[in-house]
Amino acid sequence: MPERNPVFLVIGAGAGIGGHAAIRFAAGGYHAVLARRSDEASLGRLIDRIEEEGGSASGTLLNAAEDGSIEELVERIERDVGPIEAALYNLGAQIGNRKLYDTPHKTFELGWRLGCYGVYRLAHAVFPAMVERGKGCLLVTSATSAMRGNAGQHSHAAAMGGRRMLCQTLNAEFGPQGIHVAHFVIDGAVDAPDTLGKLLGDKFDAFKAAKGEEGVIDPAQIAETYWHVAQQPRNCWTHELDIRPWTDVAWWNDNPNPEIDGRGKSFAGPK
Ligand SMILES: NC(=O)c1ccc[n+]([C@@H]2O[C@H](COP(=O)([O-])OP(=O)(O)OC[C@H]3O[C@@H](n4cnc5c(N)ncnc54)[C@H](OP(=O)(O)O)[C@@H]3O)[C@@H](O)[C@H]2O)c1
């Protein structure tokens, strides 16, 4: 049987972090499998780009919130495409800022399904084969909300905080079995037209301009960081890191002092 390329699976492959991670891992020799909920044309454009650059990729539409969706995809890839050596869970809770009484039970549950339960389901599906092979990597894109609650974040922060604890717990059990889990706190706005871009609509360009030069995170650079972490030797694994633009205030610093830190004004934007 011919040797099959190792697979990099992305759950949530839009034009931002997910798509750029697929491009980077494909450039590094993986076959990238891209999954997103809608927009077959955009999915096709990403796959075309990877192939034009000499890489290998395929894709599918899937709603990760539905039970069985991630599990069936993983089974299909392991059977028909190749061994999943690295996977990226790239979905946030995505329900926006809402007051408690604007957060019905179903909405709270959806945030948890996308923000926390989906990570559990992906780990549950990919880890058995990884353990058997003695190696594998699960990357989880996270957000400031994984580190602190805030007004309007009842479902979002609860789900994202839960995923952070889940990543630590997965590491405790599966690290010694050769599986590397890394949780990335994206602590700032990303140049991501399919998520932040759609949220801000025609204000997206003005928002980026207001953030200033290099004030919005370049998803290609996040992908470069993911690639580095996924290639780390086992004696030097990163389990968590945070990323923000140089102009931004860190999640742990809600008392910035622009006069002292030299920015002259606060650049803090929505996170
Ligand atoms: N963008 C930011 O400013 C920002 C800031 C901090 C943290 N983050 C984190 O970054 C991650 C997202 O990365 P990104 O913003 O750069 O986005 P992206 O990779 O450009 O796109 C993410 C993709 O996820 C897909 N998706 C949404 N719901 C889905 C579902 N139920 N099933 C399958 N796919 C689904 C969307 O597909 P469709 O378009 O087809 O629905 C979207 O294109 C999240 O973990 C988020 O918490 C982002």
The ligand as an ORCA input file, in Angstrom:
! r2SCAN-3c Opt
* xyz 0 1
  N     -11.277     36.983     14.531
  C     -10.879     37.518     15.675
  O     -10.729     38.739     15.828
  C     -10.587     36.604     16.849
  C     -10.119     37.167     18.053
  C      -9.822     36.329     19.117
  C      -9.992     34.968     18.986
  N     -10.461     34.426     17.813
  C     -10.632     32.970     17.715
  O     -10.214     32.546     16.432
  C     -10.980     31.415     16.003
  C     -11.582     31.708     14.653
  O     -10.575     32.133     13.758
  P     -10.849     33.332     12.741
  O     -11.621     34.401     13.445
  O      -9.565     33.701     12.104
  O     -11.848     32.706     11.693
  P     -11.597     31.894     10.332
  O     -10.550     30.877     10.494
  O     -11.470     32.839      9.209
  O     -13.008     31.197     10.137
  C     -13.568     30.316     11.075
  C     -14.596     29.532     10.314
  O     -15.324     28.699     11.255
  C     -16.483     28.301     10.569
  N     -17.550     27.874     11.454
  C     -18.323     28.626     12.282
  N     -19.236     27.864     12.889
  C     -19.065     26.606     12.427
  C     -19.718     25.392     12.661
  N     -20.765     25.314     13.502
  N     -19.277     24.298     12.001
  C     -18.228     24.372     11.146
  N     -17.575     25.509     10.874
  C     -17.997     26.620     11.510
  C     -16.951     29.511      9.792
  O     -17.446     29.010      8.587
  P     -18.674     29.707      7.826
  O     -18.187     31.091      7.480
  O     -18.856     28.830      6.661
  O     -19.834     29.710      8.790
  C     -15.667     30.357      9.626
  O     -15.367     30.562      8.279
  C     -12.008     31.183     17.101
  O     -11.542     30.179     17.977
  C     -12.079     32.513     17.821
  O     -12.470     32.377     19.191
  C     -10.748     35.217     16.739
*
